Structure formats: structure tokens, C-alpha cells
């Protein structure tokens, strides 16, 4: 159960995103994370968009019966720019408390590559640790920026590889089109494009790490993206992660533009 809740928290952070407009705007997105038919966690995100830049601030907390197994709660901030059909992250900072232990990951970007990354406490590195080559730290996105997808139409969302870096793990998400579904939440009603996402770990993990190997070999991920106004960007409204026989669902209950 603990492993399921941890996976849900990771999926929750990875799936949360908001999209900018040409002028300053603010947005609100709320998500719930569930498994076994139970609500495990919730998040609330606020974003402010000014011109070609974005800042996102969010909170996350274990909910319901999950509190019997973990006391995870935390906050995340991310900032970056969007231009020329691409997302360029500048900073990522997630802080959380798990069973009374404070943890934090920070990433800074400069010139299109990772300038620094720090995990507190430090990631455990065993003898089979796969170091991240410098070349793999260029053109990558943090877990928030990775879910902002520039596309002219829904048909362009899925056929791509998203290069991610979480502060230690460097991995690719290879998207392929699956289906288009109707979706509604507070502030949104329309179609969502669903992609399968194949998880491909590259470096930044212990080769014997069972969870990563199982997710690579047997895990299944589906992410549904919805358009945000006429911004030319798509953002997740649903995610489904099947891992070691457990299905974790992330669903937006609110996907709303607050101000122009």
C-alpha cells in the first residue's frame, strides 16, 4: 500500500499543469488521486501567466484512508517560458513531508539545459548506479513543464517523445495516440486526446531498482490532454497508471481560467 501511495504522489505531480495565454491570466486546476476505489490524495494548483512566462504554485495532501499509511503533504513551484512552439523551464522546487521527514528537490535551468539539481536527503546510490551523462541534461523538462504540450490540434499531441528530468532520474515518455474521449470538469467541457505513454528510464537510477525496472517492462500509462482555450497548448486532465497490479487514477475536477 505504501508503494501505491508513493506512485500516486509521483503521478500526481507529473500530471499537473496549466497553460498560458498571450496576455496575463490566472488559472486554477484541482485533481484527485485514487486507487482501489478510494481517494488517496488531492492537489490544488494556481498559475499566473505574464506575457511569455509562467509561474505555477501548488499544494498536495494525502486524503481519506491514505492518512492511515502516510502523512505526505507538500508544495511545488515551477517557472519558465513558452515560445517558438516549445516550453523552456527555468526552475522547479518541490518540498514535502512524509511520515515526519522533510524532503526537497530543486532544479535550475540555464541555456536550455540543467544548471543544477539537488535532492534532500540525497538519493541513495549503489554500486550499480547509472550516472546521467552531461549530454542527457540538455533539452529536458521538469515534471511540471513536461506536461505542457504545444500542438496546433489534438492530432499533434501524442506523436512525440517527452524528455524528463526529476532531479535524479532522466527518463523519456514516448507518447502514442490511443483515443479521443469526452471530458468535463469545472471550467471545461469538450474532447480530450488520450495517449499511451511508454516509460523509458535513461539514467539517474540504480540498475537493480525493481520499481523502475517493473514500470519500464510491465507498467502501463495513459494520459488524456485537453486544449486550454486558444493558447495552442494542451494539458493533462486525466491519467491512468497501472503498476504491479494496481491502477492509480488522476482526474481533474477543476480546469478553469479565472482571469484574463
WOFEN-V396265 format. One record per backbone hydrogen bond with DSSP energy under -0.5 kcal/mol. NH is the residue of the N-H (numbers start at 0). CO is the residue of the C=O. E is the energy in kcal/mol with one decimal. If there is no record, write none. Layout:
nh:NH co:CO e:E
nh:NH co:CO e:E
This chain:
nh:4 co:0 e:-2.3
nh:5 co:1 e:-2.3
nh:6 co:2 e:-2.4
nh:7 co:3 e:-2.3
nh:8 co:4 e:-2.2
nh:9 co:5 e:-2.1
nh:10 co:6 e:-2.6
nh:11 co:7 e:-2.5
nh:12 co:8 e:-2.3
nh:13 co:9 e:-2.6
nh:14 co:10 e:-2.1
nh:15 co:11 e:-0.9
nh:15 co:12 e:-0.7
nh:24 co:48 e:-1.4
nh:25 co:258 e:-1.2
nh:26 co:46 e:-1.6
nh:27 co:255 e:-2.6
nh:28 co:44 e:-1.9
nh:29 co:253 e:-1.5
nh:30 co:42 e:-1.5
nh:31 co:250 e:-2.2
nh:32 co:40 e:-2.8
nh:33 co:248 e:-2.6
nh:34 co:37 e:-2.2
nh:35 co:246 e:-0.5
nh:37 co:34 e:-2.6
nh:39 co:32 e:-3.1
nh:39 co:37 e:-0.6
nh:40 co:32 e:-1.7
nh:41 co:60 e:-2.0
nh:42 co:30 e:-2.2
nh:43 co:58 e:-1.8
nh:44 co:28 e:-2.7
nh:45 co:56 e:-3.1
nh:46 co:26 e:-1.7
nh:47 co:54 e:-2.3
nh:48 co:24 e:-2.9
nh:49 co:47 e:-0.5
nh:49 co:52 e:-1.5
nh:52 co:49 e:-1.9
nh:53 co:79 e:-2.5
nh:54 co:47 e:-1.8
nh:55 co:77 e:-2.7
nh:56 co:45 e:-3.1
nh:57 co:75 e:-2.6
nh:58 co:43 e:-2.0
nh:59 co:73 e:-2.2
nh:60 co:41 e:-2.0
nh:61 co:71 e:-2.4
nh:62 co:39 e:-3.2
nh:65 co:38 e:-0.6
nh:65 co:62 e:-1.6
nh:66 co:63 e:-1.6
nh:67 co:64 e:-2.0
nh:68 co:65 e:-1.7
nh:69 co:65 e:-2.0
nh:72 co:96 e:-1.3
nh:73 co:59 e:-2.4
nh:74 co:94 e:-2.9
nh:75 co:57 e:-2.1
nh:76 co:92 e:-2.5
nh:77 co:55 e:-1.9
nh:78 co:90 e:-2.1
nh:79 co:53 e:-1.8
nh:80 co:87 e:-2.5
nh:81 co:51 e:-2.2
nh:82 co:85 e:-2.1
nh:85 co:82 e:-1.2
nh:87 co:80 e:-3.2
nh:89 co:78 e:-3.1
nh:90 co:78 e:-1.9
nh:91 co:106 e:-2.1
nh:92 co:76 e:-2.5
nh:93 co:104 e:-2.5
nh:94 co:74 e:-2.9
nh:95 co:102 e:-2.5
nh:96 co:72 e:-2.8
nh:97 co:100 e:-2.4
nh:100 co:97 e:-1.6
nh:101 co:99 e:-0.5
nh:102 co:95 e:-2.9
nh:103 co:119 e:-2.5
nh:104 co:93 e:-2.3
nh:105 co:117 e:-2.3
nh:106 co:91 e:-2.7
nh:107 co:115 e:-2.5
nh:108 co:89 e:-2.4
nh:109 co:112 e:-2.6
nh:112 co:109 e:-1.1
nh:113 co:136 e:-2.4
nh:114 co:107 e:-2.8
nh:115 co:107 e:-1.6
nh:117 co:105 e:-2.4
nh:119 co:103 e:-3.0
nh:125 co:123 e:-0.6
nh:128 co:125 e:-1.7
nh:129 co:204 e:-2.4
nh:130 co:128 e:-0.8
nh:132 co:130 e:-0.7
nh:135 co:132 e:-1.4
nh:136 co:133 e:-1.7
nh:137 co:134 e:-0.9
nh:138 co:111 e:-3.0
nh:140 co:162 e:-2.2
nh:145 co:141 e:-2.5
nh:146 co:143 e:-1.6
nh:147 co:144 e:-1.6
nh:148 co:146 e:-0.7
nh:148 co:233 e:-2.5
nh:149 co:147 e:-0.6
nh:150 co:231 e:-2.4
nh:155 co:152 e:-1.7
nh:156 co:153 e:-1.3
nh:157 co:153 e:-0.5
nh:159 co:157 e:-2.8
nh:159 co:174 e:-0.6
nh:161 co:172 e:-2.9
nh:162 co:160 e:-0.6
nh:163 co:161 e:-0.6
nh:163 co:170 e:-3.0
nh:164 co:140 e:-2.3
nh:165 co:168 e:-2.1
nh:169 co:202 e:-3.1
nh:170 co:163 e:-1.7
nh:170 co:168 e:-0.6
nh:171 co:199 e:-2.7
nh:172 co:161 e:-2.3
nh:173 co:171 e:-0.5
nh:173 co:197 e:-2.2
nh:174 co:159 e:-2.8
nh:174 co:172 e:-0.8
nh:175 co:195 e:-2.0
nh:177 co:193 e:-2.6
nh:178 co:193 e:-1.5
nh:180 co:191 e:-2.8
nh:182 co:189 e:-3.1
nh:184 co:187 e:-2.7
nh:185 co:252 e:-2.0
nh:187 co:184 e:-2.7
nh:189 co:182 e:-2.5
nh:191 co:180 e:-3.1
nh:192 co:224 e:-2.7
nh:193 co:178 e:-3.3
nh:193 co:191 e:-0.5
nh:194 co:192 e:-0.5
nh:194 co:222 e:-3.0
nh:195 co:175 e:-2.7
nh:196 co:220 e:-2.3
nh:197 co:173 e:-2.4
nh:198 co:196 e:-0.6
nh:199 co:171 e:-2.7
nh:199 co:197 e:-0.5
nh:201 co:169 e:-2.9
nh:202 co:169 e:-1.8
nh:203 co:129 e:-3.3
nh:204 co:129 e:-0.6
nh:206 co:127 e:-2.3
nh:208 co:205 e:-2.8
nh:209 co:207 e:-0.6
nh:212 co:208 e:-2.2
nh:213 co:209 e:-2.9
nh:214 co:210 e:-2.1
nh:215 co:211 e:-2.3
nh:216 co:212 e:-2.5
nh:217 co:213 e:-3.1
nh:218 co:213 e:-1.1
nh:218 co:214 e:-0.6
nh:219 co:241 e:-2.0
nh:221 co:239 e:-2.3
nh:222 co:194 e:-2.6
nh:223 co:237 e:-2.6
nh:224 co:192 e:-3.2
nh:224 co:222 e:-0.5
nh:225 co:234 e:-3.0
nh:226 co:190 e:-0.5
nh:227 co:232 e:-1.8
nh:228 co:226 e:-0.7
nh:230 co:227 e:-1.8
nh:233 co:148 e:-2.6
nh:234 co:225 e:-2.3
nh:236 co:223 e:-3.0
nh:237 co:223 e:-1.4
nh:238 co:249 e:-2.3
nh:239 co:221 e:-2.8
nh:240 co:247 e:-2.9
nh:241 co:219 e:-3.1
nh:241 co:239 e:-0.5
nh:242 co:240 e:-0.6
nh:242 co:245 e:-3.0
nh:245 co:242 e:-1.9
nh:247 co:240 e:-3.1
nh:247 co:245 e:-0.6
nh:248 co:33 e:-2.9
nh:249 co:238 e:-2.7
nh:250 co:31 e:-2.3
nh:251 co:236 e:-2.8
nh:252 co:29 e:-2.4
nh:253 co:29 e:-1.5
nh:254 co:185 e:-3.1
nh:255 co:27 e:-2.5
nh:257 co:25 e:-2.6
nh:257 co:255 e:-0.5
nh:258 co:25 e:-1.3
